Amino acid sequence: MSGAPVEPGLKRGVTGPGYFALAFGTIVGSAWMVLMGEWVAPAGPGGAVLAFLGMTLLMVPVAAAYAELVARVPRAGAEFVFVEKAFGPWPGFVTGWYLTLYFVGISAFEGLALSWFLENLIPSLSGQTPLYTLLGRPITAMDLIVGLAGAAIMTLLNASGAKVAVGFQKIVTFAFLTASAMLVLLGFAQGDMRNWQPLFESAQGRSFGGGMFVMLGVAGMWLSGFQTAASAVEERAPGTSFGTVARAMMLAVAVAALFYSLIILAASSLAPWRDLTSGALPVAAAFDHALAGGLATKGIILVAMASLLKTWNAMHLSATRVILAQARAGFLPASLAHIDAQTGAPRRAALLVGFWTCLGVLAGRGAISPIISMGTMCTTAIAAVALFALMRLRAMDRMVPAFVLPGGRALLAAIAVGATVVASAAIATPFGVGTGMPVEIWLMLGWLALGGALVMAQRVLMGTPQPA
Protein backbone atom coordinates (compact mmCIF):
# COMPACT_ATOMS: atom_id res chain seq x y z
CA MET A 1 0.00 0.00 0.00
CA SER A 2 1.57 3.28 -1.11
CA GLY A 3 1.21 6.67 0.47
CA ALA A 4 3.03 9.78 1.55
CA PRO A 5 6.31 9.19 3.36
CA VAL A 6 6.01 9.19 7.13
CA GLU A 7 7.69 12.15 8.81
CA PRO A 8 10.36 11.01 11.31
CA GLY A 9 9.43 11.54 14.94
CA LEU A 10 11.38 13.31 17.66
CA LYS A 11 14.07 10.99 18.97
CA ARG A 12 13.30 9.69 22.44
CA GLY A 13 16.02 9.66 25.08
CA VAL A 14 15.33 12.19 27.85
CA THR A 15 15.34 10.62 31.32
CA GLY A 16 14.49 11.90 34.80
CA PRO A 17 17.81 13.72 35.37
CA GLY A 18 17.38 15.40 31.99
CA TYR A 19 13.92 16.68 32.88
CA PHE A 20 15.23 17.94 36.23
CA ALA A 21 18.11 19.71 34.46
CA LEU A 22 15.72 21.38 32.01
CA ALA A 23 13.36 22.52 34.78
CA PHE A 24 15.92 23.62 37.37
CA GLY A 25 18.22 25.06 34.72
CA THR A 26 15.48 27.42 33.60
CA ILE A 27 14.27 28.42 37.06
CA VAL A 28 17.74 29.34 38.34
CA GLY A 29 19.61 31.47 35.86
CA SER A 30 21.87 34.37 36.76
CA ALA A 31 19.33 36.76 38.33
CA TRP A 32 20.33 35.73 41.86
CA MET A 33 23.69 37.40 41.36
CA VAL A 34 22.32 40.72 40.15
CA LEU A 35 19.01 41.01 42.03
CA MET A 36 20.03 39.97 45.54
CA GLY A 37 19.62 43.54 46.80
CA GLU A 38 16.09 43.73 45.41
CA TRP A 39 15.26 40.46 47.19
CA VAL A 40 16.44 41.42 50.68
CA ALA A 41 15.35 45.08 50.62
CA PRO A 42 11.54 44.62 50.90
CA ALA A 43 11.48 42.46 54.07
CA GLY A 44 15.05 41.64 55.07
CA PRO A 45 16.89 38.35 54.52
CA GLY A 46 14.45 36.47 56.74
CA GLY A 47 11.48 37.80 54.78
CA ALA A 48 13.11 36.88 51.47
CA VAL A 49 13.74 33.32 52.65
CA LEU A 50 10.17 33.02 53.96
CA ALA A 51 8.85 34.25 50.60
CA PHE A 52 10.82 31.73 48.54
CA LEU A 53 10.07 28.80 50.84
CA GLY A 54 6.44 29.84 51.21
CA MET A 55 5.94 30.26 47.47
CA THR A 56 6.92 26.62 46.98
CA LEU A 57 3.51 25.82 48.52
CA LEU A 58 1.97 27.30 45.37
CA MET A 59 4.59 26.45 42.76
CA VAL A 60 5.10 22.75 43.61
CA PRO A 61 1.36 22.03 43.09
CA VAL A 62 1.47 24.09 39.89
CA ALA A 63 4.34 21.89 38.70
CA ALA A 64 2.25 18.82 39.59
CA ALA A 65 -0.67 20.26 37.61
CA TYR A 66 1.64 20.65 34.60
CA ALA A 67 2.66 17.03 35.04
CA GLU A 68 -1.00 16.02 34.73
CA LEU A 69 -1.33 18.18 31.61
CA VAL A 70 1.72 16.46 30.15
CA ALA A 71 0.17 13.05 30.90
CA ARG A 72 -3.10 14.09 29.25
CA VAL A 73 -1.48 15.70 26.18
CA PRO A 74 1.97 14.07 25.75
CA ARG A 75 3.08 16.10 22.73
CA ALA A 76 5.78 18.68 22.17
CA GLY A 77 4.62 22.27 22.58
CA ALA A 78 3.67 22.48 26.26
CA GLU A 79 1.02 25.15 26.90
CA PHE A 80 0.24 25.54 23.20
CA VAL A 81 -0.99 21.94 22.87
CA PHE A 82 -2.72 22.05 26.28
CA VAL A 83 -4.75 25.15 25.45
CA GLU A 84 -5.39 24.08 21.85
CA LYS A 85 -6.95 20.82 22.99
CA ALA A 86 -8.94 22.44 25.79
CA PHE A 87 -10.21 25.64 24.13
CA GLY A 88 -9.62 25.26 20.40
CA PRO A 89 -7.05 26.26 17.78
CA TRP A 90 -7.10 30.05 17.98
CA PRO A 91 -6.79 30.33 21.77
CA GLY A 92 -4.03 27.78 21.39
CA PHE A 93 -2.31 29.90 18.75
CA VAL A 94 -2.41 33.06 20.87
CA THR A 95 -0.96 31.09 23.78
CA GLY A 96 1.73 29.48 21.63
CA TRP A 97 2.65 32.70 19.89
CA TYR A 98 3.17 34.53 23.18
CA LEU A 99 5.00 31.50 24.54
CA THR A 100 7.32 31.81 21.54
CA LEU A 101 7.87 35.48 22.37
CA TYR A 102 8.77 34.57 25.94
CA PHE A 103 11.25 31.85 25.00
CA VAL A 104 12.91 33.79 22.20
CA GLY A 105 12.96 37.03 24.20
CA ILE A 106 14.69 35.40 27.15
CA SER A 107 17.14 33.71 24.77
CA ALA A 108 18.08 37.16 23.44
CA PHE A 109 18.32 38.47 27.01
CA GLU A 110 20.81 35.72 27.87
CA GLY A 111 23.00 36.77 24.95
CA LEU A 112 22.96 40.39 26.10
CA ALA A 113 23.60 39.45 29.72
CA LEU A 114 26.51 37.19 28.77
CA SER A 115 28.33 40.14 27.24
CA TRP A 116 27.74 42.21 30.38
CA PHE A 117 29.08 39.44 32.64
CA LEU A 118 32.16 39.12 30.44
CA GLU A 119 32.84 42.84 30.81
CA ASN A 120 32.68 42.47 34.59
CA LEU A 121 34.98 39.45 34.46
CA ILE A 122 37.52 41.21 32.20
CA PRO A 123 37.17 44.99 32.79
CA SER A 124 39.56 45.82 29.95
CA LEU A 125 36.86 44.71 27.50
CA SER A 126 34.51 47.51 28.58
CA GLY A 127 34.55 51.05 27.25
CA GLN A 128 34.66 50.12 23.58
CA THR A 129 33.52 52.61 20.95
CA PRO A 130 29.84 51.95 20.16
CA LEU A 131 28.95 50.75 16.69
CA TYR A 132 25.47 52.25 16.98
CA THR A 133 22.85 53.27 19.52
CA LEU A 134 19.40 51.73 19.79
CA LEU A 135 16.68 52.12 22.44
CA GLY A 136 18.89 54.64 24.20
CA ARG A 137 21.80 52.25 24.76
CA PRO A 138 25.08 51.90 22.80
CA ILE A 139 25.91 48.58 21.14
CA THR A 140 29.58 47.61 20.83
CA ALA A 141 31.37 45.05 18.71
CA MET A 142 31.87 42.86 21.77
CA ASP A 143 28.13 42.90 22.52
CA LEU A 144 27.47 41.57 19.04
CA ILE A 145 30.34 39.08 18.92
CA VAL A 146 29.49 37.48 22.27
CA GLY A 147 25.71 37.50 21.77
CA LEU A 148 25.75 36.27 18.18
CA ALA A 149 28.39 33.62 18.89
CA GLY A 150 26.35 32.38 21.84
CA ALA A 151 23.23 32.22 19.67
CA ALA A 152 25.12 30.19 17.05
CA ILE A 153 26.36 27.71 19.69
CA MET A 154 22.88 27.25 21.18
CA THR A 155 21.43 26.75 17.71
CA LEU A 156 24.07 24.13 16.93
CA LEU A 157 23.38 22.29 20.19
CA ASN A 158 19.64 22.15 19.60
CA ALA A 159 19.93 21.35 15.90
CA SER A 160 21.97 18.30 16.95
CA GLY A 161 19.06 16.76 18.83
CA ALA A 162 17.75 16.44 22.36
CA LYS A 163 20.45 13.95 23.32
CA VAL A 164 23.15 16.57 22.74
CA ALA A 165 21.21 19.56 24.08
CA VAL A 166 19.95 17.80 27.20
CA GLY A 167 23.35 16.18 27.73
CA PHE A 168 24.90 19.65 27.81
CA GLN A 169 22.11 20.77 30.11
CA LYS A 170 22.81 18.00 32.62
CA ILE A 171 26.55 18.67 32.70
CA VAL A 172 26.17 22.40 33.32
CA THR A 173 23.28 22.03 35.78
CA PHE A 174 24.97 19.52 38.06
CA ALA A 175 28.28 21.39 37.86
CA PHE A 176 26.40 24.54 38.89
CA LEU A 177 24.82 22.76 41.86
CA THR A 178 28.23 21.54 42.99
CA ALA A 179 29.75 25.02 42.72
CA SER A 180 26.73 26.53 44.50
CA ALA A 181 27.12 24.11 47.42
CA MET A 182 30.75 25.20 47.77
CA LEU A 183 29.75 28.88 47.73
CA VAL A 184 27.12 28.37 50.41
CA LEU A 185 29.52 26.44 52.63
CA LEU A 186 32.15 29.15 52.20
CA GLY A 187 29.63 31.84 53.09
CA PHE A 188 28.52 30.14 56.29
CA ALA A 189 32.09 29.21 57.27
CA GLN A 190 33.46 32.73 56.84
CA GLY A 191 30.35 34.72 57.72
CA ASP A 192 28.74 36.00 60.88
CA MET A 193 25.03 35.45 61.54
CA ARG A 194 24.90 38.79 63.34
CA ASN A 195 25.01 40.38 59.87
CA TRP A 196 21.48 39.02 59.34
CA GLN A 197 20.06 41.41 61.92
CA PRO A 198 17.43 42.71 61.80
CA LEU A 199 16.26 39.51 60.14
CA PHE A 200 12.73 40.73 59.35
CA GLU A 201 12.68 44.41 58.41
CA SER A 202 12.14 46.46 55.28
CA ALA A 203 14.94 48.65 53.98
CA GLN A 204 12.47 50.55 51.80
CA GLY A 205 10.48 52.39 54.45
CA ARG A 206 7.45 50.10 54.14
CA SER A 207 5.87 47.78 56.69
CA PHE A 208 7.12 44.21 56.99
CA GLY A 209 3.73 42.95 55.78
CA GLY A 210 3.87 45.18 52.71
CA GLY A 211 7.40 44.02 52.00
CA MET A 212 6.37 40.38 52.27
CA PHE A 213 3.55 40.97 49.77
CA VAL A 214 6.08 42.36 47.29
CA MET A 215 8.49 39.50 47.90
CA LEU A 216 5.83 36.81 47.40
CA GLY A 217 5.25 38.18 43.91
CA VAL A 218 8.98 38.28 43.23
CA ALA A 219 9.43 34.71 44.51
CA GLY A 220 6.59 33.46 42.33
CA MET A 221 8.26 34.91 39.25
CA TRP A 222 11.73 33.53 40.00
CA LEU A 223 10.40 30.04 40.83
CA SER A 224 8.74 29.68 37.43
CA GLY A 225 10.45 28.17 34.43
CA PHE A 226 10.03 24.48 35.27
CA GLN A 227 7.55 24.41 32.37
CA THR A 228 10.41 23.94 29.91
CA ALA A 229 10.55 20.29 30.94
CA ALA A 230 7.03 19.87 29.55
CA SER A 231 8.25 20.94 26.10
CA ALA A 232 10.35 17.78 25.79
CA VAL A 233 7.68 15.28 26.92
CA GLU A 234 7.49 13.74 23.46
CA GLU A 235 11.17 12.83 23.80
CA ARG A 236 10.84 10.72 26.96
CA ALA A 237 13.20 7.79 26.99
CA PRO A 238 11.50 4.37 26.99
CA GLY A 239 10.82 3.45 30.59
CA THR A 240 10.66 7.07 31.78
CA SER A 241 7.17 7.47 33.24
CA PHE A 242 5.01 10.56 33.59
CA GLY A 243 5.46 10.18 37.34
CA THR A 244 9.21 10.60 36.80
CA VAL A 245 8.60 13.79 34.80
CA ALA A 246 6.31 15.06 37.57
CA ARG A 247 8.85 14.36 40.30
CA ALA A 248 11.59 16.05 38.26
CA MET A 249 9.57 19.27 37.87
CA MET A 250 8.42 19.37 41.49
CA LEU A 251 11.92 18.62 42.77
CA ALA A 252 13.33 21.36 40.56
CA VAL A 253 11.04 23.94 42.19
CA ALA A 254 11.93 22.78 45.70
CA VAL A 255 15.69 22.70 45.02
CA ALA A 256 15.52 26.15 43.41
CA ALA A 257 13.75 27.59 46.47
CA LEU A 258 16.35 25.97 48.72
CA PHE A 259 19.20 27.36 46.59
CA TYR A 260 17.78 30.91 46.66
CA SER A 261 17.26 30.71 50.43
CA LEU A 262 20.74 29.42 51.18
CA ILE A 263 22.54 31.88 48.89
CA ILE A 264 20.58 34.76 50.48
CA LEU A 265 21.61 33.67 53.97
CA ALA A 266 25.21 32.94 52.94
CA ALA A 267 25.70 36.34 51.27
CA SER A 268 23.94 38.13 54.15
CA SER A 269 26.24 36.49 56.67
CA LEU A 270 29.36 37.80 54.93
CA ALA A 271 28.32 41.46 55.07
CA PRO A 272 25.53 43.45 56.77
CA TRP A 273 22.55 42.67 54.57
CA ARG A 274 21.71 46.33 53.95
CA ASP A 275 25.04 46.58 52.09
CA LEU A 276 23.62 44.14 49.54
CA THR A 277 20.93 46.63 48.50
CA SER A 278 23.45 48.72 46.54
CA GLY A 279 25.93 47.84 43.81
CA ALA A 280 25.63 45.99 40.52
CA LEU A 281 26.91 42.61 41.76
CA PRO A 282 25.96 42.39 45.45
CA VAL A 283 26.63 38.65 45.85
CA ALA A 284 30.15 38.98 44.47
CA ALA A 285 30.78 41.99 46.70
CA ALA A 286 29.67 40.02 49.75
CA PHE A 287 31.88 37.05 48.95
CA ASP A 288 34.88 39.34 48.51
CA HIS A 289 34.85 39.48 52.31
CA ALA A 290 35.67 35.76 52.31
CA LEU A 291 38.23 35.67 49.49
CA ALA A 292 40.60 38.58 48.99
CA GLY A 293 42.04 39.79 45.71
CA GLY A 294 38.79 39.72 43.75
CA LEU A 295 38.88 35.93 43.47
CA ALA A 296 35.31 35.66 44.75
CA THR A 297 34.01 38.12 42.18
CA LYS A 298 35.65 36.27 39.30
CA GLY A 299 34.56 32.87 40.58
CA ILE A 300 30.95 33.91 41.08
CA ILE A 301 30.80 35.59 37.67
CA LEU A 302 32.03 32.34 36.09
CA VAL A 303 29.36 30.39 38.00
CA ALA A 304 26.70 32.89 36.90
CA MET A 305 27.84 32.66 33.27
CA ALA A 306 27.60 28.87 33.37
CA SER A 307 24.14 29.17 34.92
CA LEU A 308 23.13 31.59 32.17
CA LEU A 309 24.16 29.10 29.49
CA LYS A 310 21.93 26.35 30.88
CA THR A 311 18.95 28.70 30.97
CA TRP A 312 19.66 29.82 27.43
CA ASN A 313 19.91 26.23 26.19
CA ALA A 314 16.61 25.23 27.83
CA MET A 315 14.84 28.28 26.41
CA HIS A 316 16.12 27.55 22.90
CA LEU A 317 14.99 23.93 23.14
CA SER A 318 11.54 24.94 24.37
CA ALA A 319 11.11 27.62 21.70
CA THR A 320 12.01 25.07 19.03
CA ARG A 321 9.36 22.62 20.28
CA VAL A 322 6.67 25.28 20.46
CA ILE A 323 7.38 26.35 16.87
CA LEU A 324 7.32 22.68 15.83
CA ALA A 325 3.91 22.25 17.48
CA GLN A 326 2.47 25.37 15.82
CA ALA A 327 3.72 24.19 12.43
CA ARG A 328 2.14 20.78 12.99
CA ALA A 329 -1.16 22.50 13.75
CA GLY A 330 -1.02 24.54 10.53
CA PHE A 331 -0.35 27.96 12.04
CA LEU A 332 3.25 28.19 10.83
CA PRO A 333 4.74 26.84 7.58
CA ALA A 334 4.71 23.05 7.41
CA SER A 335 8.45 23.04 6.65
CA LEU A 336 9.08 24.06 10.29
CA ALA A 337 7.56 20.74 11.38
CA HIS A 338 10.26 18.80 9.56
CA ILE A 339 12.36 16.53 11.81
CA ASP A 340 15.81 15.44 10.73
CA ALA A 341 15.89 11.65 10.35
CA GLN A 342 19.46 11.32 11.65
CA THR A 343 19.35 13.52 14.76
CA GLY A 344 15.62 13.42 15.50
CA ALA A 345 15.73 17.21 15.89
CA PRO A 346 13.47 19.89 14.34
CA ARG A 347 16.46 21.60 12.74
CA ARG A 348 14.57 24.21 10.74
CA ALA A 349 12.69 25.36 13.83
CA ALA A 350 16.00 25.51 15.72
CA LEU A 351 17.50 27.67 12.99
CA LEU A 352 14.50 30.02 13.11
CA VAL A 353 14.87 30.40 16.88
CA GLY A 354 18.55 31.16 16.39
CA PHE A 355 17.74 33.80 13.78
CA TRP A 356 15.16 35.51 15.99
CA THR A 357 17.58 35.41 18.93
CA CYS A 358 20.17 37.19 16.80
CA LEU A 359 17.66 39.92 16.01
CA GLY A 360 17.11 40.40 19.75
CA VAL A 361 20.86 40.61 20.33
CA LEU A 362 21.13 43.28 17.62
CA ALA A 363 18.61 45.37 19.58
CA GLY A 364 21.20 45.72 22.35
CA ARG A 365 20.97 46.17 26.09
CA GLY A 366 18.24 48.77 25.77
CA ALA A 367 15.92 45.85 25.01
CA ILE A 368 16.64 44.08 28.32
CA SER A 369 14.02 45.89 30.41
CA PRO A 370 11.14 45.38 27.89
CA ILE A 371 12.21 41.75 27.39
CA ILE A 372 12.07 41.00 31.11
CA SER A 373 8.74 42.78 31.50
CA MET A 374 7.16 41.01 28.52
CA GLY A 375 8.60 37.68 29.65
CA THR A 376 7.11 38.12 33.11
CA MET A 377 3.68 38.94 31.71
CA CYS A 378 3.78 36.07 29.23
CA THR A 379 4.93 33.34 31.55
CA THR A 380 2.62 34.23 34.45
CA ALA A 381 -0.46 34.70 32.28
CA ILE A 382 0.19 31.51 30.30
CA ALA A 383 0.64 29.50 33.50
CA ALA A 384 -2.77 30.68 34.72
CA VAL A 385 -4.37 29.83 31.36
CA ALA A 386 -2.79 26.36 31.46
CA LEU A 387 -4.39 25.64 34.83
CA PHE A 388 -7.82 26.59 33.50
CA ALA A 389 -7.07 24.37 30.49
CA LEU A 390 -6.55 21.48 32.90
CA MET A 391 -9.97 22.16 34.44
CA ARG A 392 -11.49 22.07 30.96
CA LEU A 393 -9.67 18.89 29.94
CA ARG A 394 -10.85 17.13 33.10
CA ALA A 395 -14.43 18.05 32.24
CA MET A 396 -14.04 16.98 28.61
CA ASP A 397 -12.36 13.64 29.26
CA ARG A 398 -13.06 11.53 32.32
CA MET A 399 -10.12 9.27 31.51
CA VAL A 400 -7.68 8.99 34.41
CA PRO A 401 -4.18 9.79 33.05
CA ALA A 402 -0.94 8.19 34.18
CA PHE A 403 -0.35 11.07 36.60
CA VAL A 404 -2.99 13.12 38.43
CA LEU A 405 -2.55 16.24 40.56
CA PRO A 406 -3.39 15.19 44.15
CA GLY A 407 -5.94 17.21 46.08
CA GLY A 408 -8.85 17.09 43.67
CA ARG A 409 -10.75 20.05 42.25
CA ALA A 410 -10.30 22.16 45.37
CA LEU A 411 -6.51 22.29 45.10
CA LEU A 412 -6.63 22.91 41.35
CA ALA A 413 -9.07 25.80 41.83
CA ALA A 414 -6.93 27.27 44.62
CA ILE A 415 -3.70 27.27 42.63
CA ALA A 416 -5.51 28.58 39.53
CA VAL A 417 -6.75 31.55 41.57
CA GLY A 418 -3.26 32.08 43.00
CA ALA A 419 -1.69 31.97 39.54
CA THR A 420 -4.29 34.42 38.24
CA VAL A 421 -3.47 36.90 41.02
CA VAL A 422 0.25 36.66 40.24
CA ALA A 423 -0.44 37.15 36.51
CA SER A 424 -2.69 40.15 37.15
CA ALA A 425 0.02 41.77 39.25
CA ALA A 426 2.62 41.14 36.53
CA ILE A 427 0.41 42.66 33.81
CA ALA A 428 -0.50 45.68 35.97
CA THR A 429 3.08 46.46 37.01
CA PRO A 430 4.20 48.26 33.79
CA PHE A 431 1.21 50.61 34.04
CA GLY A 432 2.37 51.82 37.45
CA VAL A 433 5.87 52.74 36.30
CA GLY A 434 5.13 55.63 33.95
CA THR A 435 2.37 57.49 32.16
CA GLY A 436 0.56 56.40 29.04
CA MET A 437 0.57 52.98 27.41
CA PRO A 438 3.72 51.04 28.41
CA VAL A 439 6.05 50.20 25.54
CA GLU A 440 5.88 46.52 26.53
CA ILE A 441 2.14 46.47 25.85
CA TRP A 442 2.61 48.05 22.42
CA LEU A 443 5.29 45.48 21.60
CA MET A 444 3.07 42.60 22.70
CA LEU A 445 0.15 43.90 20.64
CA GLY A 446 2.49 44.26 17.67
CA TRP A 447 3.71 40.68 18.17
CA LEU A 448 0.13 39.41 18.13
CA ALA A 449 -0.63 41.39 14.98
CA LEU A 450 2.48 39.96 13.32
CA GLY A 451 1.45 36.41 14.21
CA GLY A 452 -2.06 36.91 12.86
CA ALA A 453 -0.68 38.41 9.65
CA LEU A 454 1.69 35.48 9.16
CA VAL A 455 -1.11 32.95 9.57
CA MET A 456 -3.38 34.82 7.15
CA ALA A 457 -0.59 35.29 4.60
CA GLN A 458 0.17 31.58 4.72
CA ARG A 459 -3.47 30.73 4.10
CA VAL A 460 -3.79 33.15 1.16
CA LEU A 461 -0.40 32.80 -0.54
CA MET A 462 0.40 29.16 0.19
CA GLY A 463 -3.11 27.79 0.10
CA THR A 464 -2.76 26.40 3.61
CA PRO A 465 -6.15 25.39 5.03
CA GLN A 466 -7.46 27.10 8.14
CA PRO A 467 -6.33 25.30 11.31
CA ALA A 468 -9.12 23.02 12.52
Sequence and secondary structure as in RCSB ss.txt:
>XXXX:A:sequence
MSGAPVEPGLKRGVTGPGYFALAFGTIVGSAWMVLMGEWVAPAGPGGAVLAFLGMTLLMVPVAAAYAELVARVPR
AGAEFVFVEKAFGPWPGFVTGWYLTLYFVGISAFEGLALSWFLENLIPSLSGQTPLYTLLGRPITAMDLIVGLAG
AAIMTLLNASGAKVAVGFQKIVTFAFLTASAMLVLLGFAQGDMRNWQPLFESAQGRSFGGGMFVMLGVAGMWLSG
FQTAASAVEERAPGTSFGTVARAMMLAVAVAALFYSLIILAASSLAPWRDLTSGALPVAAAFDHALAGGLATKGI
ILVAMASLLKTWNAMHLSATRVILAQARAGFLPASLAHIDAQTGAPRRAALLVGFWTCLGVLAGRGAISPIISMG
TMCTTAIAAVALFALMRLRAMDRMVPAFVLPGGRALLAAIAVGATVVASAAIATPFGVGTGMPVEIWLMLGWLAL
GGALVMAQRVLMGTPQPA
>XXXX:A:secstr
   S         B HHHHHHHHHHHHSSSHHHHSHHHHHTTTHHHHHHHHHHHHHHHHHHHHHHHHHHHHHS S
TTTHHHHHHHHH HHHHHHHHHHHHHHHHHHHHHHHHHHHHHHHHHSGGGSS   SEEETTEEE HHHHHHHHHH
HHHHHHHHHT HHHHHHHHHHHHHHHHHHHHHHHHHHHHH  GGGG SSS  SSSS HHHHHHHHHHHHHHHT  
TTHHHHTGGGB TT  HHHHHHHHHHHHHHHHHHHHHHHHHHHHHS GGGGGSSS HHHHHHTTTSTTTHHHHHH
HHHHHHHHHHHHHHHHHHHHHHHHHHHHTTSS GGGG   TTT   HHHHHHHHHHHHHHHHT GGGHHHHHHHH
HHHHHHHHHHHHHHHHHHHHH     SS  TTHHHHHHHHHHHHHHHHHHHHHGGGGTSSSS HHHHHHHHHHHH
HHHHHHHHHHHS      
